[in-house]
Each structure stands twice: as structure tokens, then as C-alpha cells.
Amino acid sequence: MHLAAINAHRSRPITLRYFQYLAALYTEIVLDRLFNHKAQLLADLNDFVRGRNAGSADVRNADVPSASDVPSASIFTDSDLTKLAYWMATGSGKTLLLHLNYHPFLHYNREPLDNILLITPNEGLSEQNSEQQPDGIAQKGACNVTLPIVLVGALDTKGEEFRFVRDLIRARGLEALVVDFGVMGDPPFPPDVPADVVAQAGGSSLAELRASKDKTRAMQVMSDGLAAVVADLHASGRLGGILGMAGSGGTAIATAAMRRLPVGVPKVMVSTVAAGDVAAYVGTTDITMMPSVVDVAGINSISRAIYANAAGAIAGMVTMREALPPAAESKPLITASMFGNTTPCVTRAQKALEAQGYEVLVFHATGTGDRTMESLIASGFIAACLDITTTELADLVCGGVMSAGPDRLMAAARAGIPAVLVPGCVDMCNFWGMDTVPEKYRARTLYQWNPNVTLLRTNVEENIRMGELIARAANESKGPVAILLPLKGVSQLDSPGNPFWDPEADAACFNAIKANLKPGIPVIEMDANINDPEFADKAVEILLGMLRQG
């Protein structure tokens, strides 16, 4: 009857699969007993609980654990009967069953109803339910519920600090969940997720970690456990943002969990190491690092202001994310690599590609930027790659500070997406201030880009090595690839009359590419500088041609 009510207005009637039928049937039975035989339902449930707790419940399934293996259950009350939950896999038709269950509830319920409130963990599920709203159920509108802010830290040493921040967040009307990863001591207040739960998620127990007194193992277990707990909270719709506060050790644990979360989920880390090199903590994610100024050790006139700012920052991020209007229709994504010395080229190419209906994600070629770009390519989110700025190869070869590692260029090759490769800015290797340049390079051509960045002009031998690396990536590409060479310079500085103009070094790179490239891979040489408009236009033309063919 209820399925027929849903199917009445569908062009393609729904046929329940066996597990959906069982779930619908169970709901019908429970609702019938709840509304027509409530006292008996409560009595039967509690008879079962008492029997199970005493070890004499009638268990008809031999696979069900014995009573001695199951923790004692609490007696049911009237309020417990208002809940009915199902554990169902992704793609099992939960939305369908939810809408189907409206009808038996309305059938058995005899009390007047003002509203049926449907709560979902995110806007996407709200929209899905709205689009599939069953006939006969009037929809009055929708509102977003702000998800909890998850606080992660070692409560045995920083409990009062977390209590302070938790209370500030709750005073803003937001929910805060506290996850404890402290090992050696007890927390000053009960956390929502105790440290032992974190330890178990990491493959151990709090008792075992305390007994072993092995700090290295304890950190690894709690790091693994916290990452698993945080990922589970996010997957279950119980995490709208995350905030950690710690010294160096706790920062390593907390940020490992943060890196498991998708880009866009608010992440704030108050840390004693936030003012230094935080690449190892942030990785390729969007963690906001906030210097603690003083140690995270007590609440004083300085730290209370820092903690309050952190609470306000994460609260603002979470509420702003909920208020963010839905994005426009999604477009195919293209990545592009850029440096200050290739900005005119990439900016022109970006506008041209966006005019053709693509969304272009531009990454700053600082090592971390292109590692992030390549991680997105490897994850399958990207349709094509316009790799204009491969300067990190120079840092790899020369030992600079902005290397993206030996696998630079390889993500697009392995993913098989269309790619245009350009030896952009391979004329320069990056160091910090002039005093950080290694002694062996002091007699070479150097250029102070700004007070904090010094550029080293690469020589013939280094350009040969970079050409070989570019050829390697093209040779291993599983998809269409082309190489575009700017014969009048690979950067703004590498042009006639500018400090890095060195045609011999450029030619060494170009010749190494051509000498090591497999037959059939196109190499297009242009009598232009990389930032000339015609070069950018040609790069776009080649990439669009690959996309249309694919």
C-alpha cells in the first residue's frame, strides 16, 4: 500500500530489493506495535534485556555471541521507543526507505502533526531529499544545521585550555565535541571521545601505552587513532570544523588527523611551532596554522587572547561555510602551474580556457603548490594539465628550497590526462635571503627577487638534467602529451636584456628534451618568450585540441 502510494506518480515504479523490503517490513511491525500495543512492546523488549543480562535470553541464532560476550544493556523506557535506526551501506537506498517510511508513520499515527523535521548532515543531502520528496508530504522549506566543531588535544596536560575554548564556542550557540589523545594522565573533565577510544582506533589501548612508557609508539598509535576517529566523525556528519592546540608533538598528532579531511573543511591549529617551517604539518592541505606566541600551558593574559581568537576563527569558518551559497554548475577542472615570472602567460591562458567552459585551478610553483596540484590530479579530479611552470625541477637538481620532489610532472603522466609541458622558469633555482645561498653558488649569477627570495641562474649542465626529467615524464604519459618550447626565454628574467638571458643554457634544456623523447610525442618550438601572448594562445590551442579528441 505504502509503496504503491510512492509509485503512483512515478514513470518508472520502484521495486524493492530484498534488504529494502526487510527494512520496510521491520518498520511496519515496529510502528504497528508502537501505536497499537505500546505497553506490550515495552514489556517484551525489557524481558529480552533482563534475560540477556542474566545470560538466559532465548537466542535463536547460533552466530549471535553468548550473553557473557555482550555488555549489559539498559532497560528500555518510553522515550527509547521513539527512535528507530538502521545501519545501511552507501548506495543501499536509504533516501528511498526514508521517504517510504513517511507513509506507514502517518498511517499509524493518530495525533495531529504540525511538521515533520528532516535533519541531514549537509546541504547536498538536504537537496537530494527535497528533490525526491514523496507525494502527499508537503515541503515547507529547508534550513542548514551547523555541524559540531571538533576540538582535539591532550587533555591530561592541556585540559583547562580546551575547557576554556569549548565553553567559548558553546557560548556562541555552537556545538563542540572534545576528543582526547592524552596518554599519561587523566583529563580534568569527561571528553566526548576518551583517549582510550582513540588508542583502540590506533590498534592499542591506553593501559598498554601507559605500561610500555614508549613515547614513540604512543605518539604513532594516537596519531593513527585520532586520524581514524576524525575521519569517522566527518563521514558520519559530526564534524563541521576542527581545532587543535599543542606543542610540537601534539601538533604532529593533530595535523595528521586534519590532513585526512577534505580541502574546504575548516582546520585551525594553534601551535608553538606555527611560526617556523610548517610544511611537514600542513602537507598539501588547507590547515590554518596560528602561532600560540607563548606555550600552550595554562591560561594567562596572553594565551587567553590567543585561545579566544582561535575559537572565534574556527566558529567563523564553520558558520561562514554553512552560509556559503551553492556553487554554480560544476565545470571540468584544468590545473595550471604559475610563478611570478610566468604570470602573464598563465593569466592569459586561464581566461581563454574559462571562456571555453573550463574551470582553471592555478597553483603557485613553490614546491608545496605543485605537490598539491599533483595530488588532486592523482585523486582523479582533474580533466587536463597546463604545466607552464616546471621550475621546481631546478630546485630538485640544484638543491633549492622549493623542490616538489623527484615525482614532479609524474601525476598527469600516470593519470593519463591531456597535458601540455613547458620548461617554464627552469632558468631559476630558489633560495631564501642572499645569505642562505650555498657557498658553491656565490660566484654564479644571482638575482634578489625580494628580501626573502634569491634566485640562482641555472647553467648548461643543470638544464640538461632538467630536460631529461621533462622527457621522462612525457615518455611515461598514459595520455596525450605535448611539449611547447619558448625559444626567446623561459621566464620574464630570461629574455634579451634581462639578468637571466642565457640562450646557451636554454638550448641545453631544449636539446635534452628532444634527444630523450620517444618518437611521436609532439614538440612545438615557438620563436617567442614564454610571456608573449602568442605563446599562451598556442598552449591553449594545443590543450583544447587534446581535450576535443579525447
C-alpha positions as CSV (number, residue, x, y, z in Angstrom):
1,M,0.0,0.0,0.0
2,H,2.7,2.5,1.0
3,L,5.0,1.6,-1.9
4,A,2.0,1.9,-4.2
5,A,1.5,5.5,-2.9
6,I,5.0,6.4,-4.0
7,N,4.9,4.6,-7.3
8,A,1.5,6.1,-8.3
9,H,3.2,9.2,-9.7
10,R,6.4,7.7,-11.0
11,S,7.1,6.9,-14.6
12,R,9.3,4.0,-13.5
13,P,7.9,2.2,-10.5
14,I,10.3,1.2,-7.7
15,T,10.8,-2.4,-7.0
16,L,12.2,-3.1,-3.5
17,R,15.3,-5.3,-3.2
18,Y,15.2,-8.0,-0.5
19,F,17.1,-6.0,2.1
20,Q,15.0,-2.9,1.4
21,Y,11.8,-5.0,1.8
22,L,13.1,-6.4,5.1
23,A,13.8,-2.9,6.4
24,A,10.4,-1.6,5.3
25,L,8.7,-4.6,6.8
26,Y,10.5,-4.2,10.1
27,T,9.5,-0.6,10.3
28,E,5.8,-1.6,9.7
29,I,6.0,-4.1,12.5
30,V,7.6,-1.7,15.0
31,L,5.1,1.1,14.2
32,D,2.2,-1.2,14.5
33,R,3.3,-2.4,17.9
34,L,4.3,1.2,19.0
35,F,1.0,2.8,18.2
36,N,-1.3,-0.2,18.9
37,H,0.4,-2.3,21.6
38,K,3.0,0.1,23.2
39,A,2.9,-1.4,26.7
40,Q,3.4,-4.9,25.5
41,L,6.2,-3.8,23.1
42,L,8.0,-2.2,26.1
43,A,7.4,-5.3,28.3
44,D,8.7,-7.7,25.6
45,L,11.8,-5.6,25.0
46,N,12.7,-5.4,28.7
47,D,12.0,-9.1,29.2
48,F,14.6,-9.8,26.5
49,V,17.1,-7.3,28.1
50,R,16.7,-8.9,31.5
51,G,17.1,-12.3,30.1
52,R,20.1,-11.3,28.1
53,N,21.8,-9.6,31.1
54,A,21.1,-12.7,33.2
55,G,22.5,-15.0,30.5
56,S,19.2,-16.8,29.7
57,A,17.7,-14.9,26.8
58,D,16.2,-17.0,24.0
59,V,18.8,-16.7,21.3
60,R,17.7,-18.5,18.1
61,N,20.7,-17.6,16.0
62,A,23.8,-19.6,16.8
63,D,26.0,-16.9,15.3
64,V,24.9,-14.4,17.9
65,P,27.5,-14.0,20.7
66,S,26.6,-15.5,24.1
67,A,25.4,-13.3,26.9
68,S,28.8,-13.5,28.6
69,D,30.4,-11.8,25.5
70,V,27.9,-8.9,25.3
71,P,27.9,-5.9,27.7
72,S,24.9,-5.5,29.9
73,A,22.1,-3.4,28.3
74,S,20.0,-0.8,30.0
75,I,16.2,-1.2,30.5
76,F,14.1,0.5,27.8
77,T,11.9,3.4,28.8
78,D,9.0,5.1,26.9
79,S,11.3,7.7,25.4
80,D,13.6,5.0,23.9
81,L,10.7,3.8,21.8
82,T,10.7,7.0,19.8
83,K,13.9,6.0,18.0
84,L,14.4,3.6,15.1
85,A,17.7,3.4,13.4
86,Y,19.2,1.4,10.5
87,W,22.8,0.8,9.6
88,M,22.9,0.6,5.8
89,A,25.6,0.7,3.3
90,T,26.3,3.5,0.8
91,G,24.0,3.1,-2.3
92,S,21.5,0.8,-0.5
93,G,18.6,3.2,-1.0
94,K,18.4,4.9,2.4
95,T,16.7,8.0,0.9
96,L,14.1,5.8,-0.7
97,L,13.3,4.0,2.5
98,L,13.2,7.2,4.5
99,H,10.5,8.5,2.1
100,L,8.7,5.2,2.1
101,N,8.6,5.2,5.9
102,Y,6.7,8.6,6.0
103,H,3.6,6.8,4.8
104,P,3.4,4.0,7.5
105,F,4.1,6.6,10.2
106,L,1.3,8.8,9.0
107,H,-0.9,5.7,8.7
108,Y,-0.4,4.6,12.3
109,N,-0.1,8.0,14.0
110,R,-3.3,9.4,15.4
111,E,-2.0,12.6,16.8
112,P,-2.1,15.9,14.8
113,L,1.2,16.9,13.4
114,D,2.4,20.4,12.7
115,N,5.6,19.4,10.9
116,I,8.0,16.6,10.0
117,L,11.5,17.8,10.6
118,L,14.2,16.1,8.5
119,I,17.8,16.7,9.6
120,T,20.7,15.8,7.3
121,P,24.4,16.3,7.8
122,N,25.0,18.5,4.8
123,E,23.3,20.7,2.2
124,G,23.8,18.1,-0.6
125,L,21.7,15.5,1.3
126,S,19.0,18.2,2.1
127,E,18.8,18.9,-1.6
128,Q,18.6,15.2,-2.5
129,N,15.7,14.7,-0.1
130,S,14.0,17.8,-1.4
131,E,14.2,16.6,-5.0
132,Q,12.9,13.2,-4.1
133,Q,10.2,14.4,-1.7
134,P,7.4,11.8,-1.7
135,D,3.9,12.7,-2.9
136,G,1.5,13.7,-0.2
137,I,4.2,15.2,2.0
138,A,4.1,19.0,1.7
139,Q,7.5,20.7,1.9
140,K,7.6,24.0,3.7
141,G,11.3,24.8,3.3
142,A,14.8,23.9,4.5
143,C,17.4,25.2,6.8
144,N,21.0,24.3,7.4
145,V,22.2,22.9,10.7
146,T,25.7,23.9,11.7
147,L,27.8,20.8,12.3
148,P,29.8,20.4,15.5
149,I,33.3,21.9,16.0
150,V,35.7,19.1,17.0
151,L,38.4,20.0,19.4
152,V,41.4,17.7,19.5
153,G,44.2,17.7,22.1
154,A,46.0,16.1,25.0
155,L,43.6,16.8,27.9
156,D,46.0,15.4,30.5
157,T,48.3,18.4,30.1
158,K,46.1,20.9,28.4
159,G,42.6,20.2,29.7
160,E,41.8,23.6,31.2
161,E,42.8,25.3,27.9
162,F,40.4,23.1,26.0
163,R,37.6,23.6,28.6
164,F,38.1,27.3,28.1
165,V,37.8,27.1,24.3
166,R,35.0,24.6,24.4
167,D,33.0,26.9,26.6
168,L,33.7,29.9,24.3
169,I,32.4,28.0,21.3
170,R,29.3,26.8,23.1
171,A,28.6,30.3,24.3
172,R,28.3,31.2,20.6
173,G,25.5,28.7,20.3
174,L,27.6,26.1,18.5
175,E,28.2,22.5,19.4
176,A,31.7,21.5,20.4
177,L,32.9,17.9,20.6
178,V,36.2,17.2,22.5
179,V,38.5,14.3,21.5
180,D,41.3,13.5,24.0
181,F,44.5,12.0,22.8
182,G,46.5,12.5,26.0
183,V,48.2,9.3,27.3
184,M,49.8,9.6,30.7
185,G,47.3,11.4,32.8
186,D,43.5,11.7,33.3
187,P,41.5,14.6,31.8
188,P,40.0,17.3,34.1
189,F,36.6,16.8,32.5
190,P,35.0,14.0,30.6
191,P,35.7,14.3,26.8
192,D,33.1,13.3,24.2
193,V,35.7,10.8,22.8
194,P,38.0,9.5,25.5
195,A,41.7,8.8,24.9
196,D,41.2,5.0,25.2
197,V,38.8,5.1,22.3
198,V,41.5,6.9,20.3
199,A,44.1,4.4,21.4
200,Q,41.9,1.5,20.4
201,A,41.3,3.1,17.0
202,G,45.1,3.2,16.6
203,G,45.4,-0.5,17.4
204,S,46.3,-0.5,21.1
205,S,44.8,0.5,24.4
206,L,45.5,3.3,26.9
207,A,46.6,0.8,29.5
208,E,49.1,-0.8,27.2
209,L,50.6,2.6,26.2
210,R,50.9,3.7,29.8
211,A,52.5,0.5,30.8
212,S,55.0,0.4,28.0
213,K,56.1,4.1,28.5
214,D,57.3,4.1,24.9
215,K,56.7,7.6,23.8
216,T,57.4,7.0,20.1
217,R,54.9,4.1,19.9
218,A,52.4,6.1,21.9
219,M,52.6,9.0,19.5
220,Q,52.2,6.7,16.5
221,V,49.2,4.9,18.0
222,M,47.4,8.1,19.0
223,S,48.2,9.7,15.6
224,D,46.7,6.8,13.7
225,G,43.8,6.6,16.2
226,L,43.0,10.2,16.0
227,A,43.1,10.2,12.2
228,A,40.6,7.3,12.2
229,V,38.3,8.9,14.8
230,V,38.3,12.3,13.0
231,A,37.7,10.7,9.6
232,D,34.8,8.8,11.1
233,L,33.3,11.9,12.7
234,H,33.4,13.7,9.3
235,A,31.9,10.7,7.4
236,S,29.1,10.5,9.9
237,G,28.2,14.2,9.7
238,R,29.5,15.0,13.1
239,L,32.3,17.4,12.1
240,G,31.9,20.9,10.7
241,G,35.4,22.1,11.5
242,I,38.4,21.1,13.7
243,L,40.6,22.9,16.1
244,G,43.8,21.7,17.8
245,M,46.1,23.3,20.4
246,A,49.5,21.8,21.2
247,G,53.3,21.9,21.2
248,S,55.4,20.2,18.6
249,G,54.4,16.6,19.5
250,G,50.7,17.3,19.8
251,T,50.8,19.4,16.6
252,A,52.2,16.4,14.7
253,I,49.3,14.2,16.0
254,A,46.5,16.7,15.4
255,T,47.6,17.8,12.0
256,A,48.0,14.2,10.8
257,A,44.2,13.9,11.5
258,M,43.5,17.2,9.9
259,R,45.2,16.1,6.7
260,R,42.8,13.2,6.4
261,L,39.9,15.7,5.9
262,P,38.9,17.1,2.5
263,V,40.0,20.5,1.4
264,G,37.4,23.1,2.4
265,V,36.7,21.6,5.8
266,P,37.8,24.3,8.3
267,K,41.0,23.4,10.1
268,V,42.8,25.5,12.7
269,M,46.0,24.5,14.6
270,V,47.2,26.7,17.4
271,S,50.8,25.6,17.8
272,T,54.2,26.6,19.4
273,V,55.8,25.7,16.0
274,A,53.4,27.7,13.8
275,A,55.9,30.5,13.1
276,G,58.5,28.1,11.6
277,D,58.6,25.8,8.7
278,V,55.2,24.1,8.9
279,A,55.4,22.2,5.6
280,A,55.6,18.8,7.3
281,Y,52.5,19.6,9.4
282,V,50.3,21.2,6.6
283,G,51.3,19.0,3.7
284,T,49.1,19.7,0.7
285,T,46.0,20.6,2.7
286,D,44.4,23.8,3.9
287,I,45.3,23.8,7.6
288,T,45.4,27.3,9.1
289,M,48.4,27.5,11.5
290,M,48.1,30.0,14.3
291,P,51.2,30.8,16.5
292,S,50.5,30.3,20.2
293,V,53.1,33.1,21.0
294,V,53.5,31.5,24.5
295,D,53.5,27.8,25.2
296,V,50.1,26.1,25.3
297,A,50.5,25.7,29.1
298,G,47.8,27.5,31.1
299,I,45.5,30.4,30.7
300,N,47.1,33.8,31.2
301,S,46.7,37.3,29.9
302,I,48.4,36.4,26.6
303,S,47.2,32.9,26.0
304,R,43.5,33.6,26.7
305,A,43.5,36.2,23.9
306,I,45.1,33.7,21.5
307,Y,42.7,30.9,22.5
308,A,39.7,33.3,22.1
309,N,40.9,34.3,18.7
310,A,41.3,30.6,17.7
311,A,37.8,29.9,19.0
312,G,36.4,32.8,17.0
313,A,38.3,31.8,13.9
314,I,37.0,28.2,13.8
315,A,33.5,29.4,14.7
316,G,33.5,32.0,12.0
317,M,34.9,29.5,9.4
318,V,32.2,26.9,10.2
319,T,29.3,29.3,10.2
320,M,30.5,31.0,7.1
321,R,30.8,27.7,5.3
322,E,27.2,26.9,6.2
323,A,26.1,30.3,4.9
324,L,28.1,29.9,1.6
325,P,25.7,29.9,-1.4
326,P,25.6,26.8,-3.5
327,A,28.3,26.7,-6.2
328,A,27.4,27.3,-9.8
329,E,27.1,24.3,-12.1
330,S,30.4,22.4,-11.9
331,K,32.8,22.6,-14.8
332,P,35.7,20.3,-15.9
333,L,38.8,21.2,-14.0
334,I,42.2,22.1,-15.5
335,T,45.3,22.7,-13.4
336,A,47.9,25.3,-14.3
337,S,51.3,26.0,-12.7
338,M,52.4,29.6,-12.3
339,F,55.2,31.7,-10.9
340,G,55.7,35.4,-10.7
341,N,57.9,35.1,-13.8
342,T,55.2,33.3,-15.8
343,T,52.1,35.2,-14.6
344,P,51.3,37.0,-17.9
345,C,51.3,33.7,-19.7
346,V,49.2,31.7,-17.2
347,T,46.7,34.6,-16.7
348,R,46.0,34.8,-20.4
349,A,45.7,31.1,-20.8
350,Q,43.4,30.9,-17.8
351,K,41.0,33.4,-19.3
352,A,41.0,31.7,-22.6
353,L,40.2,28.3,-21.1
354,E,37.5,29.6,-18.8
355,A,35.9,31.2,-21.9
356,Q,35.6,27.7,-23.3
357,G,33.7,26.4,-20.3
358,Y,36.5,25.1,-18.1
359,E,37.4,26.0,-14.5
360,V,41.1,26.6,-14.1
361,L,42.9,25.9,-10.8
362,V,46.2,27.9,-10.7
363,F,48.9,26.6,-8.4
364,H,52.0,28.6,-7.3
365,A,55.0,26.6,-8.2
366,T,56.6,26.8,-4.7
367,G,57.0,23.1,-4.1
368,T,54.0,22.7,-1.9
369,G,51.8,24.3,-4.5
370,D,52.5,21.9,-7.2
371,R,52.6,18.9,-4.8
372,T,49.0,19.9,-4.1
373,M,48.3,20.2,-7.8
374,E,49.6,16.7,-8.4
375,S,47.8,15.2,-5.5
376,L,44.5,16.5,-7.0
377,I,45.5,15.0,-10.4
378,A,46.3,11.7,-8.8
379,S,42.9,11.7,-7.0
380,G,41.1,11.8,-10.3
381,F,39.5,15.3,-10.0
382,I,41.3,16.9,-13.0
383,A,40.5,16.8,-16.7
384,A,43.8,18.2,-18.1
385,C,47.0,19.9,-17.0
386,L,48.6,23.1,-18.4
387,D,52.1,22.7,-16.8
388,I,53.6,26.0,-17.8
389,T,55.9,26.4,-14.8
390,T,58.1,23.5,-14.1
391,T,60.6,25.5,-12.1
392,E,60.7,23.0,-9.1
393,L,62.9,20.8,-11.3
394,A,65.6,23.4,-10.9
395,D,65.2,23.3,-7.1
396,L,65.4,19.5,-7.3
397,V,68.6,19.5,-9.4
398,C,70.3,22.4,-7.6
399,G,69.2,21.7,-4.0
400,G,66.9,24.8,-3.8
401,V,64.2,25.4,-1.2
402,M,61.1,24.9,-3.5
403,S,61.6,21.4,-4.8
404,A,58.4,19.4,-5.3
405,G,60.3,16.1,-5.1
406,P,61.5,13.6,-7.7
407,D,58.0,12.8,-8.9
408,R,57.2,16.3,-10.2
409,L,55.3,16.1,-13.5
410,M,54.5,12.4,-13.0
411,A,50.9,12.7,-11.7
412,A,49.5,13.8,-15.1
413,A,51.6,11.2,-16.8
414,R,50.3,8.4,-14.6
415,A,46.7,9.6,-14.6
416,G,46.6,9.7,-18.4
417,I,45.0,13.1,-18.7
418,P,45.9,15.6,-21.5
419,A,49.0,17.6,-20.6
420,V,51.0,20.4,-22.1
421,L,54.5,20.6,-20.7
422,V,56.6,23.8,-20.8
423,P,60.1,24.3,-19.3
424,G,58.8,27.4,-17.6
425,C,61.2,29.1,-15.1
426,V,63.8,26.3,-15.3
427,D,66.3,29.2,-15.5
428,M,65.9,29.8,-11.8
429,C,66.5,27.9,-8.6
430,N,65.1,29.4,-5.3
431,F,66.9,30.1,-2.1
432,W,65.8,32.3,0.8
433,G,67.7,35.5,1.6
434,M,71.1,36.2,-0.1
435,D,72.9,34.9,3.0
436,T,71.3,31.4,2.6
437,V,72.7,30.7,-0.8
438,P,75.3,27.9,-0.6
439,E,78.9,28.9,-0.9
440,K,79.4,26.9,-4.1
441,Y,76.8,29.1,-5.9
442,R,78.1,32.5,-4.6
443,A,80.1,33.2,-7.8
444,R,77.2,32.4,-10.1
445,T,74.6,34.8,-11.5
446,L,72.2,35.6,-8.6
447,Y,69.1,37.8,-8.5
448,Q,67.4,39.1,-5.4
449,W,63.7,38.7,-6.3
450,N,62.7,40.2,-2.9
451,P,64.4,40.5,0.5
452,N,63.4,36.9,1.3
453,V,63.9,35.1,-2.1
454,T,67.2,34.8,-4.0
455,L,67.2,33.3,-7.5
456,L,70.2,31.3,-8.9
457,R,70.5,31.2,-12.7
458,T,70.8,27.6,-13.8
459,N,73.7,26.5,-16.0
460,V,74.1,24.2,-19.1
461,E,74.7,21.0,-17.1
462,E,71.7,21.6,-14.8
463,N,69.5,22.4,-17.8
464,I,70.5,19.2,-19.5
465,R,69.3,17.3,-16.4
466,M,66.0,19.1,-16.3
467,G,65.4,18.4,-20.0
468,E,65.9,14.7,-19.3
469,L,63.3,14.9,-16.4
470,I,60.8,16.6,-18.6
471,A,61.3,14.0,-21.4
472,R,61.0,11.2,-18.8
473,A,57.5,12.5,-17.8
474,A,56.4,12.8,-21.4
475,N,57.6,9.3,-22.2
476,E,55.8,7.7,-19.4
477,S,52.5,9.6,-20.0
478,K,49.5,7.3,-20.5
479,G,47.5,10.1,-22.2
480,P,48.1,12.7,-24.8
481,V,51.0,15.0,-24.1
482,A,52.9,17.7,-26.0
483,I,55.9,19.9,-25.2
484,L,55.9,23.6,-26.0
485,L,59.3,25.4,-26.1
486,P,59.7,29.2,-25.9
487,L,62.9,29.9,-27.9
488,K,63.2,33.5,-26.6
489,G,63.2,32.7,-23.0
490,V,61.6,30.6,-20.3
491,S,60.8,33.4,-17.9
492,Q,60.4,37.1,-17.5
493,L,64.0,37.4,-16.4
494,D,65.2,35.1,-19.2
495,S,64.7,37.5,-22.1
496,P,67.0,39.7,-24.1
497,G,68.4,42.4,-21.9
498,N,67.4,40.8,-18.6
499,P,69.7,39.3,-16.0
500,F,69.0,35.6,-16.7
501,W,69.1,35.7,-20.5
502,D,71.2,32.7,-21.5
503,P,70.3,31.2,-24.9
504,E,73.0,28.5,-24.5
505,A,71.6,27.2,-21.2
506,D,68.0,27.3,-22.6
507,A,69.2,25.4,-25.7
508,A,70.8,22.7,-23.5
509,C,67.4,22.1,-21.9
510,F,65.5,22.1,-25.2
511,N,68.0,19.8,-26.9
512,A,68.0,17.3,-23.9
513,I,64.2,17.1,-24.2
514,K,64.3,16.4,-27.9
515,A,67.2,13.9,-27.6
516,N,65.5,11.8,-24.9
517,L,61.9,12.0,-26.1
518,K,60.1,9.0,-27.6
519,P,59.2,9.3,-31.3
520,G,55.6,10.5,-31.9
521,I,55.4,12.9,-29.0
522,P,55.0,16.4,-30.5
523,V,57.5,19.2,-29.7
524,I,56.4,22.6,-30.8
525,E,59.1,25.3,-30.9
526,M,57.9,29.0,-30.9
527,D,60.0,32.0,-31.6
528,A,58.6,33.8,-28.6
529,N,59.2,34.4,-24.9
530,I,57.0,32.4,-22.5
531,N,55.1,35.5,-21.6
532,D,54.3,36.6,-25.1
533,P,50.5,36.4,-25.9
534,E,51.0,34.1,-28.9
535,F,52.8,31.6,-26.7
536,A,49.9,31.4,-24.2
537,D,47.4,31.2,-27.1
538,K,49.3,28.3,-28.6
539,A,49.4,26.4,-25.3
540,V,45.6,26.8,-25.0
541,E,45.1,25.7,-28.6
542,I,47.1,22.5,-28.1
543,L,45.4,21.6,-24.8
544,L,41.9,22.2,-26.2
545,G,42.7,20.1,-29.2
546,M,43.7,17.2,-27.0
547,L,40.5,17.6,-24.9
548,R,38.3,17.6,-28.0
549,Q,40.0,14.5,-29.4
550,G,39.7,12.6,-26.0
